[in-house]
Amino acid sequence: MSSPDHTPPETAPEITQEAVDALVEQAVADLEAAGSLEELKTARLAHLGDRAPLSLANRSIGQLPNEQKKDAGRIVGQAKGRVNKVLAAREEALQAQRAEQILLEETVDVTALPARRSVGSRHPVELVQQRMAEIFTGLGWEIAEGPEVEAEWFNFDALNFDADHPARAEADTFYVDPPERNLVMRTHTSPVQARALIECGAPLYVAVPGKVGRTDEIDATHLPVFHQIEGLAVDKGLTMAHLRGTLDHFAAELFGEGITTRLRPNFFPFTEPSAEMDFLCTVCRGEDTACRTCGGTGWIEWGGCGMVHPNVLRACGVDPEVYTGFAFGMGVERALIFRNGVGDLRDLIEGDVRFNTNFTVEV
């Protein structure tokens, strides 16, 4: 319905029964023709607003002779009463109509199948890393963090790397421009151990999960950016036996009861003595010489470990004559491979949500 066009006159209309009845008839017609509350409001303003004919007529009564005021007031008052009565009835009808329309539009079919919205999931690497951290907090250790862009001194020098050590080469390490700032993308999480020792001193028990970078080509078993978790314990009287016991507990908690570790002699600049650590094959438990997971050896390589080198303790302000310590580190992605059967590391970085949803529960 188009808005009624009743422009009020510049002067008040004549106050006679016939003239006022005509105004009422027009007002009633427009009000009853209103098809919505918005249209009804427009019609109300046109016939009962301040500039509407009936309103102008009502204001003009005061200018009439005294003997005419009574009849004029009665005519205009009755007219406005009739119009207001029609307005109220029409408003009530339109309110009921709108309420019925709202109920119709907002009706919910409780028997219909609900619309299911796919739920995202946390990344499996994050889940496994958190599980690893929880194992160490359960032992009373603290979780430490540090910068991913690290000073070369913390990444190498504080950890007893020689100036000509191959790990310092650009073929292995990402250097950050400009070169004179001596910054690198940390190649392991061990710099955080040095920072923790310098800040907190000994005794100290910390686990350090985090992201590291090395100049590896992307393939099924290598990524240039991956995750590690390292552990450091420095206290009076710690030995390799404490290291072995910690690793056995860690392996059993992560891979299941009965999984133990073994140590093989090796060399790392920051530990002495040093060892490679393996854990018992989670598939064959060392009983199948044809096992494809462990190659029939019964053991799976996991990471490096050893007793903290005295030079590292000295560099971090700890007296090696008073304190000893052990350290170890392993890749989070490597643990995920053997714990959950991930066959290709590239699946972890391709961003396919269908892959991630396989790990929405405890992994």
Disulfide bonds with the S-S distance in Angstrom:
none
